[in-house]
């Protein structure tokens, strides 16, 4: 009798663990993000140089490049808080398309969060401080990008 109960308990435990860590519901989003990431990676020419069009694009929009490298894994490629890391975060990252949030915060608040991290303003400590790696002009550019999504 104990053996049967032990087997049932193990089966229930394995079943609950499988449900809790089931990646299937997230697979479509993961696949989409993987395609976006691989498409955005630079591919060298046969001579080992960057393609000219890509070099011009990178030089033309360094703020988008900064956002992509520092922010998109949590806030998503288009600022909708649906980045790959956002799936595991609690609380979720900020959705920059939220018009109510956009209306109640000023640029100084956003700059403080970017430079000093979420904990500096009473938000989640998982938002890292980027002040050491971003110039003031880059922070202003990121704020402009965030504000564009709120329009």
N, C-alpha and C positions, 0 to 999 in steps of 0.2 A: 504494500500500500504506500509506504514511504517512497519507494522508487518511482511509482507512478506520479505522486505529488511532486517529486523533484523534477521529473521530466516535464510535467505541465508547467511548473514554475520557470524552468529554463526556456521552454518554448514561448511563454508569455514575455519573458525578459527580452529574448532575441527579437521577437515580433515588435515590441515597443521601441527597441533601439533602431530597428530598421525603419519604422515609420518616422521617428524623430530625425533621422539623418538621411532621409530620402532625397537625393538630388534631382529626381525627375521633374518636379514642378519648376525648377530653376534652370533646366537644361536649355530651353529655348533662348532665354536671356543670355546665358553664358555663351552659347553658340554665336548669337548676334554680336556680343561684345568682342569675342575672339576674332570674328571676321572684320569688325571695325578696326581693331588693333593691328591685325596683320596687314590690312589694306593701308593703314597709315604709317607703317614702318618703311623707312627709306631703303630702297634697293639700289645697290651700287651698279654703275655701268661696267662694261667689260674691262675698262681701264682702271677700275677701282675708285672712280670719282662719283660724287653725288650728281644725280640728274639735274640739269640746269633749271628746269621748271620747279623742282622741289626746293632747290636752294633759294630761288626767288620767293616762293611761297613762305618759307621759313623766315626769310629776312623781312618780308612784308608784314607778317603778323606774329611778332614775338610774344605778345600777350596770350594769344590762343595757344601757343606752344607751352608757355608757363602753366596756363590753366590745365592743359592736357596732361602735363607731367606731374603737377602737384595736386590738382583738385579733382580731376575726373574719375579717379578710382572710387571715390565716395559720392561726390555730388553728381556724377554721371557726365557723359559726353556733352549733353545739352542742358545741364543744370537742373535736371528734374529729380535729383536725389535717388537715381537708380543705377549707380555705379556698382561694379562687382563687389566691392567691400561693403556697400550699404546693406546687402542682404543679411550680413551677420551683425550689424550694429544695432544697439539699443541704447539711447534713442537714435532714430534715423537721422541722416544728415539733412541739412536745410534744402528745401526745394526752392530754387531761386525764381521760379515762375509764380510763386504764391504772392498775389497782389496785396493781400492784407498785411503780410509780413513786410513787403517792400514799402508800404505806406507808413508803417510805424517805426522803422529804423532809419537813422541818418547815416551818411557816408562815414562819419567819424566812428560810429559803432562798428560798421563793417570793417573798416581799416583796423580797428583794435583787435577784432576777432582774427583777421588774417595775420596780423603781425604777432599777436601775443597768444593766440590759441583760444579755444572755447572756454576753458576754465577761467580765463582772465575776466570774463563777463558773466560768469555763473552758468555757462552752458557746458556741454559735454567736454570732458578732458580728452576725448578721442580726436577732437579737432586740434591738430598740432599747430604750434606757432611757426610761421614762415618768415618772421621779421629778419632773421639772420641771413636768409637766402634771397630775399626780394628787396629791390630798391624802392624808394618812395614812389617813383614814376610807375614801376611795375604794379605796385599796390593800387595806385590810382587807375591804371589800366584794367586791373581785375575788377575793381569796383564798377567801372563803366560797363564792363562785360556783364556783370551781375545785374546791374540796373537795366540793361537792354532786355534781359529776359523777363523783367517785370512789367514791360510796356504792354 
